[in-house]
Amino acid sequence: MKIDWLSLKTFIVNANLYRYVNCIELPTNYYVWLFYEGESFSIVLEKGTVNCEDFIANFKSQLIVKNDISDDGIKIIRTSFVGRVRMLHCFFVEFYTSTRGTNDDTGFITIRLRDAENNIITDESLAVITELDFCPGENLAYSLYGGGIQTIDEIDSDMTIDAILAPNIPVNQEGAIYFVKNKVLLQPKDNFFRNAINVGEIPGVKDYNVLRTLIKHDKGIQKRLQAEIQYYI
């Protein structure tokens, strides 16, 4: 739930929750959130503002930064509770490679076509990459459960799939996270799905909460596919 800074900091102080506050520093702002009794409270504080300076001076130094890596470098697996305020959504969208048309009526999907030089194009006959971006809301946080691609038409040439979170954000700013890399779809039919339970919340920050499915294919080929994305919101 989005909340104003005065209300959030008053709650933190009155309930002595300083060490339960989390934050991510972004180039121009801080994304600050508090998870309490199954509810998440969050705000974006723009750098240089009075509220942001208040957070840095009086709250940021008291946070406990946690990691999920043990001393031997093995990732620690933890469960997380999904409360009543969140529900699992199974989102499907049908589309054709080398075209920008879909059956999406939610506004969650944006499609771009690229040529062999990776330029964005409108000429479908030159397309060798079809990009499908999923974003349920520019400022909306959500958690991914899984996703996949199903070939509806039979395919008779190689198609490869990448799945990338925050594809337009540089790696050094914690973007361009590959969930799937160079998955070759089986011919003539494939139904590919991967899931990851309890992967945490994707912050509701512009460009950071975009999931891109990137399909590489023969030039101009038009094959009917269906993408599936499962997420909690």
GUMARGU-829333 format. One record per residue (C-alpha): residue number from 1; residue in one letter; y, z, x. Coordinates in steps of 0.25 Angstrom, whole numbers. Layout:
<atoms>
+-----+--------+-------+-------+-------+
| num | residu |    c2 |    c3 |    c1 |
+-----+--------+-------+-------+-------+
| NUM |      A |     Y |     Z |     X |
...
+-----+--------+-------+-------+-------+
</atoms>
This chain:
<atoms>
+-----+--------+-------+-------+-------+
| num | residu |    c2 |    c3 |    c1 |
+-----+--------+-------+-------+-------+
|   1 |      M |     0 |     0 |     0 |
|   2 |      K |    14 |    -4 |     5 |
|   3 |      I |    23 |     8 |     6 |
|   4 |      D |    37 |    11 |    11 |
|   5 |      W |    39 |    18 |    24 |
|   6 |      L |    46 |    30 |    18 |
|   7 |      S |    35 |    33 |     9 |
|   8 |      L |    24 |    31 |    20 |
|   9 |      K |    30 |    39 |    30 |
|  10 |      T |    33 |    51 |    20 |
|  11 |      F |    18 |    50 |    16 |
|  12 |      I |    14 |    50 |    31 |
|  13 |      V |    23 |    62 |    34 |
|  14 |      N |    19 |    70 |    22 |
|  15 |      A |     4 |    68 |    23 |
|  16 |      N |     5 |    69 |    39 |
|  17 |      L |    -2 |    55 |    40 |
|  18 |      Y |     5 |    51 |    53 |
|  19 |      R |    -9 |    48 |    60 |
|  20 |      Y |   -14 |    40 |    48 |
|  21 |      V |    -3 |    30 |    49 |
|  22 |      N |    -7 |    16 |    55 |
|  23 |      C |     2 |     5 |    61 |
|  24 |      I |     2 |    -9 |    67 |
|  25 |      E |    14 |   -13 |    75 |
|  26 |      L |    17 |   -28 |    72 |
|  27 |      P |    28 |   -36 |    79 |
|  28 |      T |    39 |   -33 |    69 |
|  29 |      N |    34 |   -21 |    61 |
|  30 |      Y |    24 |   -10 |    60 |
|  31 |      Y |    13 |   -10 |    49 |
|  32 |      V |    11 |     5 |    45 |
|  33 |      W |     0 |    10 |    36 |
|  34 |      L |    -7 |    23 |    32 |
|  35 |      F |   -21 |    23 |    25 |
|  36 |      Y |   -22 |    36 |    17 |
|  37 |      E |   -33 |    40 |     6 |
|  38 |      G |   -37 |    25 |     4 |
|  39 |      E |   -22 |    20 |     3 |
|  40 |      S |   -15 |    12 |    13 |
|  41 |      F |     0 |    13 |    15 |
|  42 |      S |     7 |     3 |    23 |
|  43 |      I |    21 |    -2 |    28 |
|  44 |      V |    27 |   -12 |    37 |
|  45 |      L |    38 |    -7 |    46 |
|  46 |      E |    47 |   -17 |    52 |
|  47 |      K |    51 |   -14 |    66 |
|  48 |      G |    66 |   -10 |    68 |
|  49 |      T |    67 |    -3 |    54 |
|  50 |      V |    70 |    11 |    52 |
|  51 |      N |    56 |    13 |    45 |
|  52 |      C |    49 |     7 |    57 |
|  53 |      E |    57 |    16 |    67 |
|  54 |      D |    53 |    28 |    59 |
|  55 |      F |    39 |    24 |    59 |
|  56 |      I |    39 |    22 |    74 |
|  57 |      A |    46 |    35 |    77 |
|  58 |      N |    40 |    45 |    68 |
|  59 |      F |    26 |    39 |    64 |
|  60 |      K |    20 |    29 |    74 |
|  61 |      S |    18 |    38 |    86 |
|  62 |      Q |    10 |    47 |    77 |
|  63 |      L |     0 |    37 |    73 |
|  64 |      I |   -14 |    37 |    79 |
|  65 |      V |   -19 |    23 |    83 |
|  66 |      K |   -34 |    22 |    81 |
|  67 |      N |   -44 |    11 |    86 |
|  68 |      D |   -58 |     8 |    82 |
|  69 |      I |   -63 |     6 |    96 |
|  70 |      S |   -72 |    17 |   103 |
|  71 |      D |   -72 |    20 |   118 |
|  72 |      D |   -83 |    10 |   121 |
|  73 |      G |   -75 |    -1 |   114 |
|  74 |      I |   -84 |    -2 |   102 |
|  75 |      K |   -77 |    -4 |    89 |
|  76 |      I |   -78 |     8 |    79 |
|  77 |      I |   -82 |     5 |    65 |
|  78 |      R |   -76 |    13 |    54 |
|  79 |      T |   -76 |    12 |    39 |
|  80 |      S |   -64 |    12 |    31 |
|  81 |      F |   -62 |    15 |    16 |
|  82 |      V |   -57 |     5 |     6 |
|  83 |      G |   -51 |    13 |    -5 |
|  84 |      R |   -49 |    10 |   -20 |
|  85 |      V |   -36 |     3 |   -17 |
|  86 |      R |   -43 |    -9 |   -10 |
|  87 |      M |   -53 |   -19 |   -15 |
|  88 |      L |   -61 |   -30 |    -9 |
|  89 |      H |   -56 |   -44 |   -12 |
|  90 |      C |   -65 |   -56 |   -10 |
|  91 |      F |   -56 |   -68 |    -8 |
|  92 |      F |   -61 |   -83 |    -8 |
|  93 |      V |   -53 |   -95 |    -6 |
|  94 |      E |   -58 |  -110 |    -6 |
|  95 |      F |   -52 |  -120 |     2 |
|  96 |      Y |   -54 |  -133 |    10 |
|  97 |      T |   -53 |  -135 |    24 |
|  98 |      S |   -41 |  -145 |    28 |
|  99 |      T |   -34 |  -142 |    15 |
| 100 |      R |   -24 |  -131 |    11 |
| 101 |      G |   -29 |  -130 |    -3 |
| 102 |      T |   -37 |  -117 |    -8 |
| 103 |      N |   -41 |  -111 |   -21 |
| 104 |      D |   -33 |   -98 |   -17 |
| 105 |      D |   -24 |   -93 |   -29 |
| 106 |      T |   -20 |   -80 |   -22 |
| 107 |      G |   -10 |   -85 |   -11 |
| 108 |      F |   -19 |   -78 |    -1 |
| 109 |      I |   -23 |   -91 |     6 |
| 110 |      T |   -15 |  -100 |    15 |
| 111 |      I |   -21 |  -112 |    21 |
| 112 |      R |   -16 |  -120 |    33 |
| 113 |      L |   -22 |  -133 |    40 |
| 114 |      R |   -21 |  -135 |    55 |
| 115 |      D |   -24 |  -148 |    64 |
| 116 |      A |   -31 |  -149 |    77 |
| 117 |      E |   -18 |  -144 |    84 |
| 118 |      N |   -18 |  -132 |    75 |
| 119 |      N |    -5 |  -137 |    68 |
| 120 |      I |    -4 |  -133 |    53 |
| 121 |      I |    -5 |  -146 |    45 |
| 122 |      T |    -5 |  -152 |    31 |
| 123 |      D |   -13 |  -164 |    34 |
| 124 |      E |   -27 |  -160 |    30 |
| 125 |      S |   -34 |  -171 |    37 |
| 126 |      L |   -29 |  -165 |    51 |
| 127 |      A |   -34 |  -151 |    48 |
| 128 |      V |   -44 |  -145 |    57 |
| 129 |      I |   -41 |  -130 |    54 |
| 130 |      T |   -39 |  -124 |    40 |
| 131 |      E |   -33 |  -110 |    40 |
| 132 |      L |   -34 |  -101 |    28 |
| 133 |      D |   -25 |   -88 |    28 |
| 134 |      F |   -28 |   -77 |    19 |
| 135 |      C |   -17 |   -66 |    16 |
| 136 |      P |   -18 |   -58 |     3 |
| 137 |      G |    -3 |   -54 |     5 |
| 138 |      E |     7 |   -55 |    16 |
| 139 |      N |     9 |   -39 |    17 |
| 140 |      L |    -4 |   -35 |    11 |
| 141 |      A |   -15 |   -27 |    19 |
| 142 |      Y |   -29 |   -30 |    17 |
| 143 |      S |   -43 |   -28 |    23 |
| 144 |      L |   -53 |   -39 |    26 |
| 145 |      Y |   -67 |   -37 |    23 |
| 146 |      G |   -72 |   -51 |    26 |
| 147 |      G |   -71 |   -66 |    24 |
| 148 |      G |   -78 |   -79 |    26 |
| 149 |      I |   -79 |   -94 |    23 |
| 150 |      Q |   -89 |  -102 |    14 |
| 151 |      T |   -90 |  -117 |    15 |
| 152 |      I |   -91 |  -123 |     1 |
| 153 |      D |   -91 |  -137 |     6 |
| 154 |      E |  -102 |  -141 |    16 |
| 155 |      I |   -97 |  -143 |    30 |
| 156 |      D |  -102 |  -153 |    40 |
| 157 |      S |   -93 |  -149 |    52 |
| 158 |      D |   -89 |  -137 |    60 |
| 159 |      M |   -79 |  -127 |    53 |
| 160 |      T |   -75 |  -114 |    61 |
| 161 |      I |   -69 |  -102 |    55 |
| 162 |      D |   -59 |   -92 |    60 |
| 163 |      A |   -54 |   -79 |    53 |
| 164 |      I |   -41 |   -73 |    58 |
| 165 |      L |   -33 |   -61 |    54 |
| 166 |      A |   -18 |   -62 |    57 |
| 167 |      P |   -19 |   -76 |    63 |
| 168 |      N |    -4 |   -78 |    65 |
| 169 |      I |    -3 |   -65 |    72 |
| 170 |      P |    -5 |   -65 |    88 |
| 171 |      V |   -17 |   -57 |    93 |
| 172 |      N |    -7 |   -48 |   101 |
| 173 |      Q |    -1 |   -44 |    88 |
| 174 |      E |   -15 |   -41 |    82 |
| 175 |      G |   -17 |   -54 |    75 |
| 176 |      A |   -26 |   -66 |    75 |
| 177 |      I |   -38 |   -58 |    73 |
| 178 |      Y |   -51 |   -67 |    72 |
| 179 |      F |   -61 |   -62 |    62 |
| 180 |      V |   -69 |   -75 |    63 |
| 181 |      K |   -69 |   -85 |    75 |
| 182 |      N |   -75 |   -99 |    75 |
| 183 |      K |   -85 |   -97 |    65 |
| 184 |      V |   -92 |  -110 |    62 |
| 185 |      L |   -96 |  -113 |    48 |
| 186 |      L |  -110 |  -117 |    46 |
| 187 |      Q |  -113 |  -131 |    40 |
| 188 |      P |  -114 |  -135 |    30 |
| 189 |      K |  -111 |  -122 |    23 |
| 190 |      D |  -107 |  -108 |    27 |
| 191 |      N |  -103 |   -95 |    21 |
| 192 |      F |   -97 |   -86 |    32 |
| 193 |      F |   -92 |   -72 |    29 |
| 194 |      R |   -88 |   -60 |    38 |
| 195 |      N |   -84 |   -46 |    34 |
| 196 |      A |   -79 |   -34 |    41 |
| 197 |      I |   -79 |   -21 |    33 |
| 198 |      N |   -68 |   -11 |    35 |
| 199 |      V |   -59 |   -19 |    45 |
| 200 |      G |   -46 |   -12 |    41 |
| 201 |      E |   -33 |   -16 |    35 |
| 202 |      I |   -26 |   -29 |    38 |
| 203 |      P |   -11 |   -25 |    37 |
| 204 |      G |    -2 |   -31 |    27 |
| 205 |      V |     7 |   -38 |    37 |
| 206 |      K |    11 |   -52 |    37 |
| 207 |      D |     2 |   -62 |    45 |
| 208 |      Y |    -7 |   -50 |    49 |
| 209 |      N |   -15 |   -50 |    36 |
| 210 |      V |   -18 |   -65 |    36 |
| 211 |      L |   -33 |   -69 |    38 |
| 212 |      R |   -35 |   -84 |    42 |
| 213 |      T |   -48 |   -92 |    40 |
| 214 |      L |   -47 |  -104 |    50 |
| 215 |      I |   -56 |  -115 |    48 |
| 216 |      K |   -58 |  -126 |    59 |
| 217 |      H |   -64 |  -139 |    54 |
| 218 |      D |   -65 |  -154 |    56 |
| 219 |      K |   -51 |  -161 |    54 |
| 220 |      G |   -48 |  -163 |    39 |
| 221 |      I |   -61 |  -159 |    34 |
| 222 |      Q |   -60 |  -153 |    20 |
| 223 |      K |   -71 |  -143 |    16 |
| 224 |      R |   -71 |  -132 |     5 |
| 225 |      L |   -72 |  -118 |    10 |
| 226 |      Q |   -71 |  -104 |     4 |
| 227 |      A |   -65 |   -92 |    12 |
| 228 |      E |   -68 |   -78 |     8 |
| 229 |      I |   -60 |   -66 |    12 |
| 230 |      Q |   -64 |   -52 |     8 |
| 231 |      Y |   -53 |   -41 |     9 |
| 232 |      Y |   -49 |   -27 |     4 |
| 233 |      I |   -35 |   -25 |    -2 |
+-----+--------+-------+-------+-------+
</atoms>
